[in-house]
Amino acid sequence: MRLNEIATEFAGKIPVYCVYIREAHPEDGWQVEMNVDDDVIFNEPATTEERAEVAQVCVLQLNLEMPMLLDDMTNTADELYVALPERLYALDAEHKVAWKSVSGPAGFKPEEWRAELAKLAG
């Protein structure tokens, strides 16, 4: 997976994490055909433990090698970073947003993210 390759490339230079936020299309909410086709069907977790379980499934199914952080149940990271449904970010040394992708599958472009990380890594 390209995200793993990018995370490995910058290991020791820039910390790279995946943050698991609330479900974008839970079964008990607004479901999309693509999730049904890919058998990615989960109810919206009601507890931190449930969210952690779904995040673990995500790590395993996507074969993520980078550390996974878990958003809290009030969705602080999601709200602050407008992360739903998916978005790539690069933070500078002061932990301020230096770059962010367009949201959603259309904006999920790992090569653009990699280029921004390279700039930050010097």
ZAVO-814675 format. One record per residue: chain; x, y, z of N, C-alpha, C in turn. Coordinates in steps of 0.1 Angstrom, whole numbers. Layout:
ZAVO-814675
NODE,A,X,Y,Z,X,Y,Z,X,Y,Z
...
This chain:
ZAVO-814675
NODE,A,8,-12,0,0,0,0,9,12,0
NODE,A,5,22,-8,13,34,-10,15,42,3
NODE,A,5,43,11,6,50,24,16,44,33
NODE,A,17,31,33,28,25,41,41,28,36
NODE,A,43,28,23,56,32,17,60,46,20
NODE,A,50,55,20,53,69,23,57,70,38
NODE,A,49,64,46,52,64,61,66,59,64
NODE,A,70,48,57,83,42,59,94,52,54
NODE,A,92,58,42,101,67,37,105,79,46
NODE,A,95,83,54,97,95,63,99,91,77
NODE,A,100,78,80,102,73,94,115,79,99
NODE,A,114,84,111,126,91,118,128,105,114
NODE,A,120,110,104,121,124,99,108,131,103
NODE,A,97,125,100,84,131,103,75,120,109
NODE,A,68,123,120,59,113,125,47,112,115
NODE,A,43,100,112,32,98,103,22,89,110
NODE,A,9,93,111,-1,86,118,-14,85,109
NODE,A,-22,75,112,-36,75,107,-45,78,119
NODE,A,-54,86,117,-64,89,128,-77,83,124
NODE,A,-82,74,132,-95,68,130,-106,77,135
NODE,A,-115,81,127,-126,90,131,-139,82,131
NODE,A,-150,89,132,-163,82,132,-165,76,118
NODE,A,-174,67,118,-178,60,105,-185,70,96
NODE,A,-180,71,84,-186,80,74,-199,75,69
NODE,A,-200,62,67,-212,55,62,-216,43,71
NODE,A,-221,45,83,-224,34,91,-237,27,86
NODE,A,-237,14,90,-249,6,85,-262,12,92
NODE,A,-261,17,104,-272,23,111,-274,38,107
NODE,A,-268,42,97,-269,56,92,-271,56,77
NODE,A,-262,64,70,-263,65,56,-253,56,50
NODE,A,-257,45,44,-248,35,38,-246,38,23
NODE,A,-235,35,17,-232,36,3,-230,23,-4
NODE,A,-233,22,-16,-232,9,-24,-217,4,-23
NODE,A,-207,12,-24,-194,8,-24,-190,0,-12
NODE,A,-195,5,0,-192,-2,13,-199,-16,13
NODE,A,-211,-16,7,-218,-29,7,-210,-39,-3
NODE,A,-206,-34,-14,-198,-42,-23,-185,-47,-17
NODE,A,-178,-38,-9,-165,-42,-3,-167,-49,10
NODE,A,-179,-51,15,-182,-57,28,-176,-49,39
NODE,A,-177,-36,38,-172,-27,49,-185,-21,55
NODE,A,-190,-29,64,-203,-25,70,-202,-26,85
NODE,A,-203,-15,91,-202,-14,106,-213,-4,111
NODE,A,-218,-7,122,-227,3,129,-218,14,135
NODE,A,-224,26,137,-216,37,144,-213,32,158
NODE,A,-200,31,161,-196,27,175,-202,37,185
NODE,A,-207,31,196,-212,39,207,-203,42,219
NODE,A,-192,34,219,-182,35,230,-168,36,223
NODE,A,-158,40,232,-144,41,227,-140,27,224
NODE,A,-144,17,232,-140,3,229,-145,-2,216
NODE,A,-157,1,213,-163,-3,200,-156,4,188
NODE,A,-153,17,190,-146,24,180,-132,18,178
NODE,A,-125,15,188,-112,9,188,-113,-5,180
NODE,A,-123,-13,182,-125,-25,176,-126,-23,161
NODE,A,-134,-14,156,-136,-11,142,-123,-5,136
NODE,A,-116,3,144,-103,8,139,-93,-3,137
NODE,A,-93,-13,146,-84,-25,144,-88,-33,132
NODE,A,-100,-34,129,-104,-41,116,-99,-33,104
NODE,A,-100,-20,105,-95,-11,94,-80,-13,92
NODE,A,-72,-14,103,-58,-16,102,-55,-29,96
NODE,A,-62,-39,100,-60,-53,94,-64,-54,80
NODE,A,-76,-49,76,-81,-50,62,-72,-42,53
NODE,A,-68,-30,57,-60,-22,48,-45,-24,50
NODE,A,-41,-33,59,-27,-37,61,-19,-24,64
NODE,A,-24,-16,73,-17,-3,77,-6,-7,86
NODE,A,6,-1,83,17,-3,91,21,9,100
NODE,A,15,20,97,17,32,105,9,32,118
NODE,A,12,39,128,4,39,140,-9,45,138
NODE,A,-19,39,144,-33,44,143,-37,51,156
NODE,A,-41,63,155,-47,71,166,-62,70,166
NODE,A,-68,71,177,-83,70,178,-89,83,182
NODE,A,-98,89,174,-105,101,177,-114,98,189
NODE,A,-116,108,198,-125,106,209,-140,105,205
NODE,A,-148,101,214,-162,99,211,-170,112,209
NODE,A,-164,124,211,-170,136,208,-165,141,194
NODE,A,-157,133,188,-152,135,174,-143,148,173
NODE,A,-135,151,183,-127,163,183,-118,164,171
NODE,A,-110,154,168,-102,155,156,-109,157,143
NODE,A,-120,149,142,-129,150,130,-134,165,128
NODE,A,-139,170,139,-144,184,139,-134,194,136
NODE,A,-122,193,143,-112,203,142,-105,203,128
NODE,A,-104,191,122,-97,189,109,-106,187,98
NODE,A,-119,187,100,-129,184,89,-124,172,81
NODE,A,-123,161,89,-117,149,83,-126,140,76
NODE,A,-139,141,78,-149,132,72,-150,135,58
NODE,A,-150,125,49,-149,111,51,-134,107,52
NODE,A,-126,113,45,-111,110,46,-103,121,40
NODE,A,-92,124,46,-84,135,42,-70,133,46
NODE,A,-60,138,39,-46,137,42,-42,151,47
NODE,A,-33,151,57,-28,164,62,-13,163,64
NODE,A,-6,174,64,8,176,67,8,187,77
NODE,A,15,184,89,16,195,99,31,199,100
NODE,A,33,212,102,46,217,103,52,214,117
NODE,A,64,219,120,71,216,132,64,222,144
NODE,A,56,232,142,48,238,153,34,231,154
NODE,A,32,220,147,20,213,146,8,220,141
NODE,A,11,230,132,1,237,125,-1,231,111
NODE,A,-13,232,105,-16,226,92,-8,233,82
NODE,A,1,226,75,9,232,64,2,229,51
NODE,A,-5,218,50,-12,213,38,-23,204,41
NODE,A,-34,204,34,-44,195,35,-50,192,21
NODE,A,-54,179,20,-60,175,7,-75,179,7
NODE,A,-80,178,-5,-95,180,-6,-101,167,0
NODE,A,-113,169,6,-119,157,13,-124,147,3
NODE,A,-127,135,9,-133,125,2,-124,117,-7
NODE,A,-129,106,-12,-121,98,-21,-114,106,-33
NODE,A,-121,116,-38,-115,124,-49,-103,131,-45
NODE,A,-102,135,-32,-90,143,-28,-79,134,-21
NODE,A,-81,121,-21,-72,112,-15,-61,109,-25
NODE,A,-50,118,-25,-39,116,-35,-26,115,-27
NODE,A,-22,103,-24,-10,101,-17,3,107,-22
NODE,A,4,109,-35,16,115,-41,17,130,-38
NODE,A,6,136,-37,6,150,-33,10,152,-19
NODE,A,5,143,-11,8,142,4,23,140,5
NODE,A,28,130,-2,42,127,-1,51,139,-5
NODE,A,47,146,-15,55,158,-19,55,169,-8
NODE,A,44,170,-1,43,180,10,52,175,22
NODE,A,51,162,25,60,157,35,75,159,32
NODE,A,78,157,19,92,159,15,96,173,17
NODE,A,88,183,14,91,197,17,93,200,32
NODE,A,85,194,40,86,196,54,98,189,60
NODE,A,102,178,54,114,170,59,127,177,55
NODE,A,126,186,45,137,193,40,145,185,31
